[in-house]
Amino acid sequence: MKKVLLILISALMLMSVLVPTAAAEEPEVFVFDEFKDYMKQTTYLANDGVIGIPVEIVTYCKNPNTDSETNVIMYVMGANIERIGTEKNVDIIADLLDEGYIVVTLDYLGAPEAKGTALDFSVQTIKKNMNTYTKGLNRLANCIYVLPEGYRILSEVVFYTIDENGTKGCLERIVKSWNNGFKESKGASKVPGGWKEAKTIEDCIDQKGNTVDLRYRLSIIYPSQPTRETPVWVNSSSNTHMIAPTVTTYSHAMANSAVFGGCTFVVYDHCYIPMASRIYGYYGDYSLMSWISASCQAAAMRCARYYSKQLGYSSEDYVAYGISKASWVSTLASPNPELVPEKSVLTEFGYVREERYGEQPYLIYDDGTRIPAGVNAVYAAMGDGVRDTSLKRFVDENIAPTYTACGIQDQYGCWNWWPDVQKTYAESGAEHIALSSYDRGHEFPYEIDTVYKHDRYATFVDFLMYHAKKDIPVSIFYTSAVDGKLVETGPTGEILESDDIIIQFVAAVNEGDLKVELVDETAKKSVAFGLEPACGGTRWQVVPNGGLTKGNKYTLRVLGETKGKLNGIEMGEDKEYSFTY
């Protein structure tokens, strides 16, 4: 009898395992009634992958069978950020759909955690999986713009044309590239009728048989009907299709940081030789930057400012960044970027000085006043634009604050001339930051620094936001007091014990506004010291009178009364760092 009971119990237990239980019902995803006919799919994402919160995702498209590839707009709603654009979501989305965009709405459902860099990377993570949310739609690979609710985009605005604004000799240089570098590239096989030697620029054709496009463009993401003017982040793109703000690389969340942080965002084309850009794709002989970088980037800045009058964002407060081939953004730190001489003259085609095909674009506003091209601050790193030979054309104590960096694992050899870059900035007296990364390569600042333990991405954002907004407190980038000791780096990144007490800020601090205390906790007394500046006042060394006592424990305290040079705003709260010498 017992055996029978055991068999029955076992069978019942097995049935309870095999019989499916009812799955938890997912909440109904909100779909705009106005666009339900264009809704292609909905997704309830229970976990965004970064913050651990749900997100409702809806994909809308008016013309899913279009023959041409379409850009994607990620329209972010319900996040815990300031809403600056007051125009209604339905009005903005209606226009985006009419303009041909695939619109993917992300609703964070009012989650209080949906803010800051966590939101930046949450959106970036969802962006990486965009194929999941655009099934069956013909979209342009990786070209995904992020708009917070209330924002619009003005895209593909021409700001520079080579044969109208460029340096004489550029057309001959393009023809030379067509006959050499391009001829050997994969793109040459796509030329209609087959590649043929070019005699003039008209012989260099695109895939439709037309003369290659000689224009450079920019796009602007801005709040519509704004509650206030917004400062502007500008990205010098290094991508063939101006997709720097839209790439799915996890560490490239800067465009998200700009717009979620209450700024307008502008991205502009790199000065590619036309065949190497969106026409045929990248190949080795790709750039005209040595001959038009200064004038081209100045034109992009003037164009962005010109549209500020129409679109309602700031015409004054701009910060810019670029890396690798986009490091030529460095020239925008000059008070007058349009006056910076180009790096080279095309003497091989008979030109002995810098001559232009015509007048530069966007020189004045509609009221006749001059449009400036300079910016409040620049991040430029790991490219020819920050080689010392390029920098010496314009770097002096008068340039805008500049942040430059390099990674020891850089695969293009930038680390080899990194000491010369640091020396050029240091000797100029310019306000600057120079960051060496001993665990990274050719990439933007990202993850926790292995030596000074700061969040490289967060401090990158802090640097640009401080100079863009100008009304926030200065913050500390890092100090040399780490994990209870003073540290410095060896030549290959090894962490060494140090005698130096270093405070690195994200921006300059005047000596009189730097409030510091140093306490010997072992001897229970304050330590007298002097202060030595470097890097134009962003970096300070605390030099104890008589040195430190071996084995004693110290507290370095940077007081909240410390003020930034830019705006005189107090830091706000004390920061303490303990170490044993």
Secondary structure, 3 states (H helix, E strand, C coil): CHHHHHHHHHHHHHHHHHCCCCCCCCCCCCCCHHHHHHEEEEEEECCCCCCCCCEEEEEECCCCCCCCCEEEEEEEECCCCCCCECCCHHHHHHHHHHCCCEEEEEECCCCCCCCHHHHHHHHHHHHHCHHHHCCCCCEEEEEEEEEECCEEEEEEEEEEEHHHHCECCHHHHHHHHHHCCCCCCHHHHHCCCCCCCCCCHHHCECCCCCECCCEEEEEEEEECCECCCCCEEEEECCCCCCCCCCCCCCCCCHHHHHHHCCCEEEEECCCECHHHCCCCCCCCCCECHHHHHHHHHHHHHHHHHHHHHHHCCCCCCEEEEEEHHHHHHHHHHCCCHHHCCCCCCCHHHCCCCCCECCCCCCCECCCCCECCCCCCEEEEECCHHHCHHHHCCCCCCCCCCEEEEEECCCCCCHHHHHHHHHHHHHHHCCCEEEEEECCCCCCCCCCECCCCCCEHHHHHHHHHHHHHHCCCCCCEEEECEECEEEEEECCCCCEEECCCEEEEECCCCCHHHCCEEEEECCCCEECCEEEEEEHHHCEEEEEECCCCCCCCEEEEEECCCCECCCCCCECCCCEEEEEEC
